[in-house]
């Protein structure tokens, strides 16, 4: 049986500018279609850091030029980035599939909303800087006009800060599942998804927040009942004592080992830490599931067990969970 795999693409798979993205997605498409050729059923999720920043800055510049335009909500900028990235990705994937004679696999982008909890503690302490750098005077004026939170960013200037809540539910998960089972290659959960909150009746309201794409991809993999979550990053394997004399690259991790390393501060917040946390959560979500952290170009070898860091439960732990579930 083929494996159902959710792939979480990092920023290095998409580039940082429009021309860079157009070139980067060609390389990304080759790596993804390699897995499809090997028989895997693939769903693609991705980040949007540089892209949503470009859109946010462009819309802010438009508002400064024409105050009648008003301020564009971050959720709308996120939706724009999903479509823009999806446009390039789906065309590159379609071309690569056709070049290899795979003619019966439609490619589509699903604009994806992800529900977050309005009571998530992250809303009490916004931690993600977005948008352009400003002087203190500009920032104070900007905050007065918009009500947004602004802070100094590491001595480089002032920026807007937003929350990074955990994802609760992927609204379009059912549509993504049906499309995947019907043979489509689906691109979704761009930038961690558009954060939304349920309000009165059935209305979904965009939240001024950014969802970590690794956590959103993990939740997507659970909701799609995937066999494997692949988190692509800038290194071939996870390391402890990274960039020190006693640096050690890890080929495998159990959730218990990963937690010990996390407690020791081995993984950088905002970098490797959320990737390992997401991998652990998926590996523990159901017996037999595993997560792989590696480079884009090494994904095929990683699935074959030749490289990357695989996070999975030990055989004993898996058996114990299976027995407990049956009981």
LUMFIRO-946859 format. One record per residue (C-alpha): residue number from 1; chain; y, z, x; residue in three letters. Coordinates in pm, 1 decimal, padded with zeros to 6 digits. Layout:
N
> NUM:A:Y:Z:X:ALA $
...
This chain:
327
> 1:A:00000.0:00000.0:00000.0:UNK $
> 2:A:00352.6:-00072.4:00117.1:UNK $
> 3:A:00589.1:00210.2:00195.7:UNK $
> 4:A:00904.1:00260.7:-00007.0:UNK $
> 5:A:01177.4:00327.8:00245.7:UNK $
> 6:A:01538.9:00432.5:00200.4:UNK $
> 7:A:01751.7:00333.8:00499.2:UNK $
> 8:A:02081.6:00513.9:00566.6:UNK $
> 9:A:02300.7:00285.7:00777.2:UNK $
> 10:A:02557.1:00447.9:01005.3:UNK $
> 11:A:02897.5:00316.5:01105.4:UNK $
> 12:A:02764.2:00133.3:01411.9:UNK $
> 13:A:02567.9:-00093.1:01176.5:UNK $
> 14:A:02886.3:-00204.4:00997.7:UNK $
> 15:A:03168.1:-00221.7:01253.8:UNK $
> 16:A:03520.7:-00084.6:01219.1:UNK $
> 17:A:03726.9:-00390.0:01120.3:UNK $
> 18:A:03680.3:-00689.6:00890.2:UNK $
> 19:A:03575.0:-00927.8:01173.1:UNK $
> 20:A:03351.7:-00661.2:01333.2:UNK $
> 21:A:03176.9:-00598.5:01002.3:UNK $
> 22:A:03113.7:-00968.5:00944.6:UNK $
> 23:A:02931.8:-00985.3:01280.5:UNK $
> 24:A:02761.8:-00644.0:01265.8:UNK $
> 25:A:02590.4:-00710.1:00932.0:UNK $
> 26:A:02410.9:-01013.2:01080.9:UNK $
> 27:A:02236.1:-00787.7:01334.3:UNK $
> 28:A:02177.3:-00522.9:01067.7:UNK $
> 29:A:02021.0:-00779.6:00834.0:UNK $
> 30:A:01768.8:-00888.9:01099.4:UNK $
> 31:A:01649.1:-00529.6:01150.4:UNK $
> 32:A:01616.1:-00467.2:00775.2:UNK $
> 33:A:01431.8:-00792.7:00706.6:UNK $
> 34:A:01192.1:-00708.6:00991.9:UNK $
> 35:A:01077.1:-00411.3:00782.2:UNK $
> 36:A:01046.1:-00623.7:00468.8:UNK $
> 37:A:00835.8:-00878.1:00659.0:UNK $
> 38:A:00609.5:-00591.5:00763.9:UNK $
> 39:A:00546.6:-00514.8:00396.1:UNK $
> 40:A:00788.0:-00228.3:00330.3:UNK $
> 41:A:00987.0:-00194.1:00008.4:UNK $
> 42:A:01341.3:-00122.0:00126.7:UNK $
> 43:A:01651.7:00027.6:-00036.1:UNK $
> 44:A:01972.3:00027.8:00169.4:UNK $
> 45:A:02238.3:00301.5:00166.3:UNK $
> 46:A:02533.4:00308.8:00403.9:UNK $
> 47:A:02845.3:00485.8:00525.2:UNK $
> 48:A:03200.5:00365.4:00472.5:UNK $
> 49:A:03418.0:00572.8:00707.7:UNK $
> 50:A:03634.0:00303.5:00868.8:UNK $
> 51:A:03633.5:00080.6:00560.9:UNK $
> 52:A:03749.1:00338.2:00306.6:UNK $
> 53:A:04016.8:00447.9:00553.5:UNK $
> 54:A:04147.4:00090.8:00577.8:UNK $
> 55:A:04155.8:00060.8:00197.8:UNK $
> 56:A:04317.4:00402.1:00150.4:UNK $
> 57:A:04590.9:00318.4:00403.0:UNK $
> 58:A:04648.8:-00023.6:00247.5:UNK $
> 59:A:04687.3:00123.1:-00101.5:UNK $
> 60:A:04918.7:00394.3:00028.5:UNK $
> 61:A:05131.2:00127.2:00197.8:UNK $
> 62:A:05146.2:-00063.3:-00132.1:UNK $
> 63:A:05269.5:00248.0:-00310.2:UNK $
> 64:A:05541.1:00302.7:-00048.5:UNK $
> 65:A:05651.5:-00056.9:-00095.8:UNK $
> 66:A:05633.7:-00043.6:-00476.4:UNK $
> 67:A:05652.8:00309.7:-00621.6:UNK $
> 68:A:05557.9:00173.1:-00965.1:UNK $
> 69:A:05203.4:00122.7:-00834.9:UNK $
> 70:A:05137.7:00496.8:-00814.5:UNK $
> 71:A:04884.3:00659.6:-00581.3:UNK $
> 72:A:04531.5:00514.0:-00578.2:UNK $
> 73:A:04261.8:00781.7:-00629.5:UNK $
> 74:A:04016.4:00823.4:-00343.4:UNK $
> 75:A:03730.1:00754.6:-00585.8:UNK $
> 76:A:03876.4:00409.4:-00655.2:UNK $
> 77:A:03909.8:00342.3:-00280.4:UNK $
> 78:A:03542.9:00439.4:-00245.9:UNK $
> 79:A:03443.0:00194.6:-00518.8:UNK $
> 80:A:03640.2:-00081.5:-00345.4:UNK $
> 81:A:03466.0:-00006.9:-00015.1:UNK $
> 82:A:03121.5:-00023.5:-00176.8:UNK $
> 83:A:03191.5:-00369.9:-00313.3:UNK $
> 84:A:03352.5:-00495.4:00007.1:UNK $
> 85:A:03070.4:-00372.7:00231.7:UNK $
> 86:A:02807.5:-00483.7:-00019.2:UNK $
> 87:A:02960.7:-00832.3:-00029.0:UNK $
> 88:A:02908.8:-00878.7:00345.8:UNK $
> 89:A:02572.7:-00702.5:00359.8:UNK $
> 90:A:02410.5:-00880.2:00066.5:UNK $
> 91:A:02517.2:-01221.8:00193.8:UNK $
> 92:A:02385.0:-01147.9:00544.4:UNK $
> 93:A:02056.0:-01014.4:00401.7:UNK $
> 94:A:02015.3:-01307.2:00162.7:UNK $
> 95:A:02072.5:-01555.3:00446.1:UNK $
> 96:A:01824.6:-01377.8:00674.2:UNK $
> 97:A:01559.9:-01363.3:00399.2:UNK $
> 98:A:01596.6:-01734.4:00323.1:UNK $
> 99:A:01590.1:-01824.8:00694.1:UNK $
> 100:A:01249.5:-01654.9:00715.2:UNK $
> 101:A:01115.7:-01825.2:00404.3:UNK $
> 102:A:01141.6:-01520.3:00178.5:UNK $
> 103:A:01284.9:-01697.0:-00125.0:UNK $
> 104:A:01186.2:-01468.7:-00412.7:UNK $
> 105:A:01382.4:-01153.7:-00326.6:UNK $
> 106:A:01725.6:-01126.6:-00492.8:UNK $
> 107:A:01979.2:-00905.9:-00312.8:UNK $
> 108:A:02234.4:-00701.5:-00506.9:UNK $
> 109:A:02489.2:-00426.6:-00461.6:UNK $
> 110:A:02502.2:-00140.2:-00712.2:UNK $
> 111:A:02835.5:00040.5:-00735.3:UNK $
> 112:A:02697.8:00393.3:-00727.4:UNK $
> 113:A:02839.1:00716.2:-00867.7:UNK $
> 114:A:02708.4:01050.2:-00743.6:UNK $
> 115:A:02759.6:01365.8:-00944.7:UNK $
> 116:A:02897.6:01671.4:-00766.3:UNK $
> 117:A:02943.2:02026.9:-00890.6:UNK $
> 118:A:03307.8:02118.4:-00961.9:UNK $
> 119:A:03216.7:02472.9:-00854.1:UNK $
> 120:A:03082.0:02357.7:-00515.3:UNK $
> 121:A:03232.9:02590.3:-00249.7:UNK $
> 122:A:03344.4:02281.6:-00054.4:UNK $
> 123:A:03632.1:02238.1:-00301.2:UNK $
> 124:A:03769.9:02574.8:-00188.9:UNK $
> 125:A:03786.2:02459.5:00173.2:UNK $
> 126:A:03854.0:02083.8:00207.1:UNK $
> 127:A:03732.1:01982.7:00552.7:UNK $
> 128:A:03737.8:01600.5:00572.8:UNK $
> 129:A:04055.7:01432.2:00705.5:UNK $
> 130:A:04134.2:01091.7:00559.0:UNK $
> 131:A:04415.4:00840.0:00574.8:UNK $
> 132:A:04689.6:00781.4:00827.7:UNK $
> 133:A:04843.1:01028.9:01068.7:UNK $
> 134:A:05186.8:01158.3:00969.3:UNK $
> 135:A:05462.3:01371.2:01116.2:UNK $
> 136:A:05492.1:01719.4:00968.2:UNK $
> 137:A:05801.5:01612.8:00773.9:UNK $
> 138:A:05624.3:01306.6:00630.8:UNK $
> 139:A:05320.7:01516.1:00543.5:UNK $
> 140:A:05524.0:01777.1:00356.9:UNK $
> 141:A:05700.4:01505.7:00158.9:UNK $
> 142:A:05366.3:01335.4:00085.4:UNK $
> 143:A:05213.5:01664.1:-00033.4:UNK $
> 144:A:05512.7:01737.6:-00256.9:UNK $
> 145:A:05483.6:01395.8:-00424.4:UNK $
> 146:A:05107.3:01392.3:-00468.1:UNK $
> 147:A:04988.5:01751.9:-00472.8:UNK $
> 148:A:04736.5:01663.7:-00198.7:UNK $
> 149:A:04638.1:01910.8:00071.5:UNK $
> 150:A:04768.0:01820.7:00419.7:UNK $
> 151:A:04689.8:01983.1:00752.4:UNK $
> 152:A:04737.9:01916.9:01120.9:UNK $
> 153:A:04440.1:01729.8:01265.9:UNK $
> 154:A:04349.0:01854.1:01614.8:UNK $
> 155:A:04706.0:01821.6:01744.4:UNK $
> 156:A:04712.9:01447.5:01673.8:UNK $
> 157:A:04934.6:01461.4:01365.7:UNK $
> 158:A:04911.1:01558.4:00999.6:UNK $
> 159:A:04663.1:01409.7:00752.6:UNK $
> 160:A:04530.4:01456.2:00404.8:UNK $
> 161:A:04215.9:01671.4:00372.0:UNK $
> 162:A:03952.5:01648.1:00097.4:UNK $
> 163:A:03632.5:01832.7:00011.1:UNK $
> 164:A:03280.4:01729.0:00109.8:UNK $
> 165:A:03054.5:01864.8:-00167.8:UNK $
> 166:A:02677.3:01826.6:-00180.3:UNK $
> 167:A:02537.8:01553.4:-00408.6:UNK $
> 168:A:02362.4:01672.9:-00727.3:UNK $
> 169:A:02249.4:01357.2:-00904.5:UNK $
> 170:A:02274.3:00981.5:-00851.7:UNK $
> 171:A:02397.7:00838.4:-01180.9:UNK $
> 172:A:02260.1:00487.0:-01126.5:UNK $
> 173:A:01923.0:00600.0:-00982.9:UNK $
> 174:A:01733.4:00457.3:-01281.7:UNK $
> 175:A:01893.2:00114.5:-01243.5:UNK $
> 176:A:01826.4:00117.2:-00868.4:UNK $
> 177:A:01462.0:00210.0:-00927.6:UNK $
> 178:A:01409.0:-00065.4:-01186.8:UNK $
> 179:A:01571.6:-00328.3:-00965.8:UNK $
> 180:A:01363.0:-00220.1:-00666.1:UNK $
> 181:A:01038.6:-00222.0:-00862.2:UNK $
> 182:A:01130.2:-00567.1:-00994.0:UNK $
> 183:A:01146.2:-00701.0:-00636.6:UNK $
> 184:A:01519.9:-00678.9:-00564.3:UNK $
> 185:A:01664.5:-00564.6:-00233.2:UNK $
> 186:A:01925.2:-00310.6:-00343.7:UNK $
> 187:A:02234.3:-00193.0:-00153.1:UNK $
> 188:A:02370.6:00130.1:-00299.6:UNK $
> 189:A:02521.3:00475.2:-00244.3:UNK $
> 190:A:02791.4:00329.3:-00020.9:UNK $
> 191:A:02985.2:00597.6:00161.8:UNK $
> 192:A:02766.1:00863.9:00003.8:UNK $
> 193:A:02854.1:00734.6:-00342.3:UNK $
> 194:A:03165.2:00773.4:-00557.0:UNK $
> 195:A:03195.3:01149.2:-00623.5:UNK $
> 196:A:03219.1:01216.1:-00997.1:UNK $
> 197:A:03220.4:01522.1:-01219.4:UNK $
> 198:A:03110.6:01546.9:-01582.0:UNK $
> 199:A:03394.5:01639.6:-01815.0:UNK $
> 200:A:03411.7:01658.7:-02194.3:UNK $
> 201:A:03149.8:01463.1:-02384.5:UNK $
> 202:A:02992.2:01201.8:-02153.2:UNK $
> 203:A:03293.6:01113.9:-01941.2:UNK $
> 204:A:03258.2:01093.8:-01562.3:UNK $
> 205:A:03576.8:01164.6:-01369.7:UNK $
> 206:A:03625.9:01069.6:-01005.5:UNK $
> 207:A:03668.0:01363.1:-00766.3:UNK $
> 208:A:03897.4:01372.4:-00464.1:UNK $
> 209:A:03608.8:01419.0:-00222.9:UNK $
> 210:A:03380.6:01253.5:00030.4:UNK $
> 211:A:03002.2:01291.9:00010.6:UNK $
> 212:A:02806.3:01284.1:00335.8:UNK $
> 213:A:02604.6:00960.8:00327.8:UNK $
> 214:A:02298.9:01125.2:00486.9:UNK $
> 215:A:02275.8:01386.2:00207.9:UNK $
> 216:A:02330.2:01119.1:-00057.3:UNK $
> 217:A:02063.4:00896.6:00100.7:UNK $
> 218:A:01820.2:01189.1:00104.8:UNK $
> 219:A:01881.3:01256.7:-00264.2:UNK $
> 220:A:01839.3:00885.7:-00338.2:UNK $
> 221:A:01506.8:00884.7:-00152.6:UNK $
> 222:A:01388.5:01180.8:-00361.9:UNK $
> 223:A:01499.3:01027.1:-00691.3:UNK $
> 224:A:01328.6:00696.9:-00602.7:UNK $
> 225:A:01010.0:00878.6:-00492.9:UNK $
> 226:A:01032.0:00711.4:-00152.1:UNK $
> 227:A:00771.9:00762.5:00118.6:UNK $
> 228:A:01016.7:00757.8:00407.9:UNK $
> 229:A:01384.0:00817.9:00476.3:UNK $
> 230:A:01523.1:00641.3:00783.3:UNK $
> 231:A:01855.0:00771.5:00913.5:UNK $
> 232:A:02005.1:00532.3:01164.9:UNK $
> 233:A:02240.6:00666.8:01427.3:UNK $
> 234:A:02378.7:00596.8:01775.8:UNK $
> 235:A:02084.1:00743.6:01972.0:UNK $
> 236:A:01715.6:00653.1:01989.1:UNK $
> 237:A:01593.3:01009.6:01935.8:UNK $
> 238:A:01721.0:01354.6:01849.9:UNK $
> 239:A:01786.8:01569.1:02157.4:UNK $
> 240:A:01822.6:01936.3:02232.2:UNK $
> 241:A:02060.7:02045.4:02507.2:UNK $
> 242:A:02231.1:01709.0:02454.2:UNK $
> 243:A:02412.1:01580.8:02765.8:UNK $
> 244:A:02313.5:01885.3:02971.2:UNK $
> 245:A:02088.9:01907.6:03276.5:UNK $
> 246:A:01796.2:02030.6:03065.8:UNK $
> 247:A:01838.7:01765.0:02795.2:UNK $
> 248:A:01513.9:01696.1:02607.6:UNK $
> 249:A:01447.3:01408.0:02366.3:UNK $
> 250:A:01221.7:01492.9:02072.7:UNK $
> 251:A:00960.9:01256.6:01930.2:UNK $
> 252:A:00873.2:01481.0:01637.6:UNK $
> 253:A:00998.6:01789.1:01458.1:UNK $
> 254:A:00857.2:02012.2:01190.0:UNK $
> 255:A:01109.4:02163.7:00946.0:UNK $
> 256:A:01045.1:02503.0:01104.8:UNK $
> 257:A:01122.5:02373.7:01454.6:UNK $
> 258:A:01432.0:02194.4:01328.0:UNK $
> 259:A:01562.8:02513.8:01168.4:UNK $
> 260:A:01520.4:02704.8:01493.7:UNK $
> 261:A:01719.7:02440.8:01680.5:UNK $
> 262:A:01987.1:02439.5:01408.5:UNK $
> 263:A:02014.9:02818.4:01430.8:UNK $
> 264:A:02062.3:02782.0:01807.3:UNK $
> 265:A:02354.8:02542.5:01751.7:UNK $
> 266:A:02174.8:02244.8:01906.7:UNK $
> 267:A:02315.0:01982.1:01668.3:UNK $
> 268:A:02682.7:01898.2:01632.6:UNK $
> 269:A:02838.6:01949.9:01287.1:UNK $
> 270:A:02960.0:01623.7:01138.4:UNK $
> 271:A:02731.9:01428.7:01372.7:UNK $
> 272:A:02361.5:01504.2:01424.7:UNK $
> 273:A:02347.4:01824.7:01217.2:UNK $
> 274:A:02371.0:01663.0:00870.1:UNK $
> 275:A:02114.3:01401.6:00974.7:UNK $
> 276:A:01863.3:01668.3:01074.1:UNK $
> 277:A:01940.7:01875.3:00763.4:UNK $
> 278:A:01884.7:01571.5:00539.3:UNK $
> 279:A:01563.3:01481.5:00723.9:UNK $
> 280:A:01427.8:01835.1:00681.0:UNK $
> 281:A:01513.5:01842.7:00310.9:UNK $
> 282:A:01332.6:01515.0:00247.8:UNK $
> 283:A:01026.9:01609.8:00454.9:UNK $
> 284:A:00991.0:01930.5:00253.0:UNK $
> 285:A:01055.2:01771.3:-00086.2:UNK $
> 286:A:00696.1:01650.9:-00137.2:UNK $
> 287:A:00373.1:01647.9:00066.6:UNK $
> 288:A:00332.9:01335.0:00275.4:UNK $
> 289:A:00700.6:01246.2:00298.4:UNK $
> 290:A:00861.2:01198.3:00637.0:UNK $
> 291:A:01200.7:01113.6:00781.8:UNK $
> 292:A:01282.2:00908.7:01088.9:UNK $
> 293:A:01601.5:00934.2:01294.7:UNK $
> 294:A:01661.6:00650.5:01541.2:UNK $
> 295:A:01864.2:00344.5:01638.5:UNK $
> 296:A:01894.1:00047.1:01404.6:UNK $
> 297:A:01717.9:-00186.5:01646.2:UNK $
> 298:A:01435.7:00067.6:01694.2:UNK $
> 299:A:01357.3:00121.6:01324.0:UNK $
> 300:A:01055.5:-00109.7:01327.7:UNK $
> 301:A:00909.0:00064.5:01634.4:UNK $
> 302:A:00989.9:00401.3:01481.4:UNK $
> 303:A:00785.9:00327.7:01169.6:UNK $
> 304:A:00501.4:00223.8:01399.5:UNK $
> 305:A:00523.7:00560.6:01575.5:UNK $
> 306:A:00646.9:00417.2:01905.5:UNK $
> 307:A:00991.1:00582.3:01920.2:UNK $
> 308:A:01251.2:00777.3:01726.8:UNK $
> 309:A:01228.2:01134.7:01600.9:UNK $
> 310:A:00995.4:01184.8:01305.2:UNK $
> 311:A:01050.5:01491.4:01087.6:UNK $
> 312:A:00742.6:01586.1:00889.3:UNK $
> 313:A:00558.3:01894.6:00778.0:UNK $
> 314:A:00264.5:02008.4:00986.0:UNK $
> 315:A:-00077.2:01918.0:00842.1:UNK $
> 316:A:-00146.2:02282.4:00761.4:UNK $
> 317:A:00183.9:02325.3:00576.2:UNK $
> 318:A:00126.4:02003.6:00380.2:UNK $
> 319:A:-00220.3:02115.5:00274.4:UNK $
> 320:A:-00092.6:02457.5:00168.3:UNK $
> 321:A:00178.9:02299.2:-00046.1:UNK $
> 322:A:-00070.6:02061.1:-00204.9:UNK $
> 323:A:-00306.6:02347.8:-00292.9:UNK $
> 324:A:-00015.9:02548.8:-00435.7:UNK $
> 325:A:00091.6:02252.5:-00649.6:UNK $
> 326:A:-00260.2:02210.5:-00789.1:UNK $
> 327:A:-00282.7:02580.0:-00866.3:UNK $
